[in-house]
Amino acid sequence: MKRSRLGDILLRKKAITEDQLHTVMREMKMNGVSLISELVKQDIFNELQLTQFIGKSFGRPVIDLSKVDVSKNIKQANVSSISVDMMQEKKAIPIGRKGNTITLAVADPYDIDGLDAMAFMSGAQIDVVIVPESELLMKLDELGGAGQQIEDVMSAIGADEIEVVESEESNMDGASLTAATEEAPVVKLVNLIFLDAVKRGASDIHIEPYEKTLRVRYRVDGVLQEIMRPPMKMRDAMVSRIKIQARLNIAERRVPQDGRIKLRLSKAKSVDFRVSILPTLFGEKVVMRLLDQSSLQLDMTKLGYEAEDLANFQHHIHQPYGMVLVTGPTGSGKTVSLYSAVAELNQPGVNICTAEDPVEFNFMGINQVNVNPAVGMDFPAALKSFLRQDPDIILIGEIRDYDTAAIGIKAALTGHLVLATLHTNDAPSTMTRMINMGIESFLVGSAVNLVTAQRLGRRTCKECSAPIDIPKQALLDAGFLESDVGTFQPMQGKGCKVCNGTGYKGRVGIYQVMPVTDEIRDAVYAGKNSDELNDIAVSQGVKTLRMSALNKVKEGAVSLEECLRVTVGD
């Protein structure tokens, strides 16, 4: 694999090891991102450290691009021959000119090919200043970003450009609907919503019709944010456009539909959108889950587990048989935890079969089955077939009923490692939930080796995080011990451009990892309730979800406000 010049510099300066660089280059190529982005993502450097290192090694100053009026400076630099597309491709912005020398703001000055291209197109000499890559990308988004383009498209939509489709016209023929979806404003708006969601790091897109308005919201870091309100006349055309892309029936508006769209952003990067259409009182609501494999974190050491919990989890997934359960509500990161476990177990000598509804990401070396109850391929049917496929490890996307639970328990008791998810509030209640499904308590106690409950909390923005004073009583009410107060400094994001003024950027896992010990097994056999199981687990050192969240507050990764939002008191 060809190394970048920046990679060679880092290696020569002993800022990175050969093994680290090899791993980063492999992930960088797989994810279609820059070396700088991958180094920061893997926590080898924070962005400010890396930017300062690059500036020092290249001998050029580091500047704060957030304080630069980029549009104004580009005009003053008089570089009409350099398009915004080229700036985005080469990741360089002209911010000044002196005679025949243009000053470029770049994150990686060692990309000589990019600098040469800019010099050739402008016909000028090139001087560079160094800026953090996140600031550079943000400015590039502002120059040609989807957000501004959406506003432009919205303002350009005239009253007569799209035919109004009233609710009583639901029997409109397919040809008319298809024609409406091909109108330029509709096509542009839908495509730009996709791109804008990807750039913002959204996990879901919601397009919601109401009586007199149409609303578009993105879920960013676990919280929905309203982005725009397109004209009501675009409602059916937008939904039909998405249906066509997802290969769904545009004439059917009475029943839910599910599909998938693949959006290719570049040769190396594509994003899948899992589409769900639901008929509501005022039209069809669309929810699209973004499945970006390049942002999937499969390194278990970086999911936010505390050292002891991680050691417990890894120990039990390496057992030859038994059941490991991951629980939590929708959107709590269960799938990522299971995928990270499977990625660690994926070896040439191991046969891994998964039953998922639906398969969100595909992996080389793993046999993944898409559950489809409509044709009789439900979880029990898939699992029965798996047991004849000579599996070593079985992953069950979700245990929903007695049949699925019974076959999973049977597999765990007959020499297979079974990984599965379940919807429960915490780890101890998972045992009673299995019993409530109809599984005998002695089977649950014998088969289950470990249960992990989890939540995702918004991470305090590293760029604007600052100490905050919180009254002692509030800390005690949250669950801190008297001895804890005064030993740490709570942090809170103030809001900045990096986090779009929210004070939060990214998410962090909060976990309750409960190994099923002999004492817990005996309690399950005896029919103890979840509260009693919880007391036994805590007495053995298991942290509740609130305890884990409080530890994140101590570390400064999570604000107290976020801790109280995602967990309940003990």
PyMOL commands that set and color helices and strands:
alter all, ss='L'
color gray80, all
select helices_A, chain A and resi 5-12+18-31+35-41+47-58+65-67+70-77+84-90+112-122+133-144+146-156+167-169+174-181+184-200+232-245+293-295+300-302+307-317+334-345+373-375+379-386+402-412+427-436+441-447+472-478+518-525+530-539+545-555+560-566
alter helices_A, ss='H'
color red, helices_A
select strands_A, chain A and resi 92-98+101-106+125-130+204-209+214-220+223-228+257-264+270-280+283-291+322-327+352-356+367-370+393-396+417-422+448-460+465-467+491-493+504-515
alter strands_A, ss='S'
color yellow, strands_A
deselect
rebuild
show_as cartoon
